[in-house]
């Protein structure tokens, strides 16, 4: 599901309270706040869904096995997502292996 599909589904489920533009603005604001918090070094937790954090990896180097040249990877941040327990349980409950066949 992409962003536009998400907006369409939310508006379809709640036509009495949201129109497409208001829903888009809400999602934009939520996303902006999450990005802002992560840029400030904060961790973002959405209960039942999961948590976002930034991990900082130091500079490292290795040798390319094909030509033996040394390659240096600069220090860099990486976004990390850890799914919440409720999300994991809901996904596992809805997986084809857990659906009853009768």
C-alpha positions as CSV (number, residue, x, y, z in Angstrom):
1,X,0.0,0.0,0.0
2,X,1.3,3.4,-0.9
3,X,0.5,6.8,0.6
4,X,-2.3,7.6,-1.8
5,X,-3.9,4.2,-1.2
6,X,-3.7,4.8,2.6
7,X,-5.4,8.1,2.2
8,X,-8.1,6.7,0.0
9,X,-8.8,3.9,2.5
10,X,-9.0,6.2,5.5
11,X,-11.4,8.6,3.7
12,X,-13.5,5.7,2.5
13,X,-13.8,4.4,6.1
14,X,-14.5,7.9,7.6
15,X,-16.3,10.0,5.0
16,X,-18.3,11.8,7.7
17,X,-15.2,13.3,9.4
18,X,-12.4,13.4,6.7
19,X,-12.1,14.6,3.2
20,X,-9.1,13.7,1.0
21,X,-7.3,17.0,1.5
22,X,-7.7,17.0,5.3
23,X,-6.5,13.4,5.5
24,X,-3.5,14.2,3.4
25,X,-2.6,17.2,5.6
26,X,-3.0,15.0,8.8
27,X,-0.7,12.4,7.4
28,X,1.8,15.0,6.2
29,X,1.9,16.5,9.7
30,X,2.3,13.2,11.4
31,X,5.2,12.3,9.1
32,X,6.8,15.7,9.6
33,X,6.7,15.3,13.4
34,X,8.2,11.8,13.2
35,X,11.0,13.1,11.0
36,X,11.6,16.1,13.2
37,X,11.9,13.9,16.3
38,X,14.3,11.5,14.6
39,X,16.4,14.4,13.4
40,X,16.6,15.6,17.0
41,X,17.9,12.2,18.1
42,X,14.6,11.2,19.8
43,X,13.0,7.8,19.5
44,X,9.4,7.6,18.3
45,X,7.1,5.0,19.7
46,X,3.6,4.3,18.5
47,X,2.0,1.9,21.0
48,X,0.9,-1.3,19.4
49,X,2.5,-0.4,16.1
50,X,6.3,-0.1,16.8
51,X,9.1,2.3,17.4
52,X,11.4,4.2,15.1
53,X,15.0,5.2,16.0
54,X,18.2,6.3,14.3
55,X,21.3,4.2,14.7
56,X,24.7,5.7,14.0
57,X,27.3,3.5,12.5
58,X,31.0,4.5,12.7
59,X,33.3,4.7,9.7
60,X,34.5,1.3,8.6
61,X,36.7,-0.2,6.0
62,X,37.0,-3.5,4.2
63,X,38.7,-5.1,1.2
64,X,37.0,-5.8,-2.1
65,X,37.6,-9.5,-2.6
66,X,37.7,-9.2,-6.4
67,X,40.5,-6.6,-6.6
68,X,41.8,-6.4,-3.0
69,X,41.3,-2.6,-2.9
70,X,40.5,-1.0,0.4
71,X,37.0,0.5,0.5
72,X,36.0,3.0,3.3
73,X,32.4,3.4,4.3
74,X,31.9,6.8,6.0
75,X,30.0,7.1,9.3
76,X,26.3,7.2,8.6
77,X,22.9,7.1,10.3
78,X,20.4,4.3,9.6
79,X,16.7,4.4,10.3
80,X,15.7,1.4,12.5
81,X,12.1,0.2,13.0
82,X,11.1,-2.3,15.6
83,X,7.6,-3.6,15.3
84,X,5.4,-3.7,18.4
85,X,4.0,-6.8,20.0
86,X,0.4,-6.1,18.9
87,X,1.5,-5.5,15.3
88,X,3.5,-8.8,15.2
89,X,0.5,-10.7,16.7
90,X,-2.0,-9.3,14.3
91,X,0.2,-10.0,11.3
92,X,0.9,-13.6,12.5
93,X,-2.8,-14.2,13.2
94,X,-3.7,-13.0,9.6
95,X,-1.0,-15.1,7.9
96,X,-2.2,-17.9,5.5
97,X,-0.5,-20.5,7.8
98,X,-2.7,-19.5,10.7
99,X,-6.0,-19.3,8.9
100,X,-8.3,-22.2,9.4
101,X,-9.2,-24.2,6.3
102,X,-12.6,-25.3,7.3
